[in-house]
Amino acid sequence: MDAVIPPEKAYFRISEVSKILGVEPYVIRFWESEFKSVRPIRTKSDQRLYRRTDVQELLTIKVLLHEEFFTIKGAKRQLLLRKAARNSSIRETNLREKLNAVRKGLLQIQALLKTSNKAE
């Protein structure tokens, strides 16, 4: 991905997102209608304001459609698979951390038992 999201900004107007992605605003509006993971905030004047996460998601969608040549349906499926993989990875990391904490606790108990057996 060649596009760079300015770090100092939290919200982007559609014209800015269009420049970042290198696609026309109507393409972004179409992707927004197709991919429910992109939900910009609407101002009182009904302008779209895209969060950084929306822009990142749109960048991913652009890569899937324009570089990896997925269909809309295939890109939706790919996004779901990637989200599931991230969630699975997070769950595995949390489980691993919990198991390490249990192991550490068991080793501490084992050390206490060894020292109390020596004292007897």
Beta strands, then each sheet from edge to edge (+ up, - down):
strand 1: 11-13
strand 2: 41-42
strand 3: 48-51
sheet 1: 1+ 3- 2+
end
